[in-house]
Amino acid sequence: MKATPTIKLCIAILLLAVAQAAMAQNIYKCTQGGQLEYTDRPCPGGKGELIHQADDSEVIDHYLNLGQVDIARRYADAHHLDALYKDRLAAYQQKMDDKAQQQADAAADAQQHAEDARQQAIADQSANTNRLLQAQNDALRQQNAEYADQLSQPTYYAAPAYWGAVAPPYRGHDHDHDHDHKPPGPPPKPVFHPCTSLAGGRVQC
């Protein structure tokens, strides 16, 4: 498919942006065998068009961005660009400072988020523990109330079976003495014995 003028222009702009951001190189538009191409080298035979020429600022910025400060300095000295070099170096250092500050801020934010999450986890655990203790205390209070209610009720003890029982006849006497024995009376009434609570849940009556 033959490239249209619009597509060619887009390719040129894209190549120009790449050259400015990364390589800081010249861009040439060449025509070879009827085909249009863009390259960072001069066209064969000196034909073609230079559509972008890297200026001194781009070259110095290129070396600075690569961390090659010495090369950037030598280039500036060779072209008598001391003022331009200082300006581009200051801009580069400012950019590095801003980047370092952004990284420090991001690290501080991450640390703060981690600390907030830790504090929230501690608060949640404490709340769960408090709820469990409250439930246990409520259960104990309920048991104590029931136990106190049981202790407040009077306790009756029935007399043993031998209380008031009829004594067996004395076999060693004659029947003439039977008239000395009186008939048994009614059994005694139950006796109420107050109880006292002891340690360990015991009761003494």
Secondary structure, 3 states (H helix, E strand, C coil): CCCCHHHHHHHHHHHHHHHHHHHCCCEEEEEECCEEEEECCCCHHHCCEEEECCCHHHHHHHHHHCCCHHHHHHHHHHCCCHHHHHHHHHHHHHHHHHHHHHHHHHHHHHHHHHHHHHHHHHHHHHHHHHHHHHHHHHHHHHHHHHHHHHHHCCCEECCCCCCCCCCCCCCCCCHHHHHHCCCCCCCCCCEECCCEECHHHCEEC
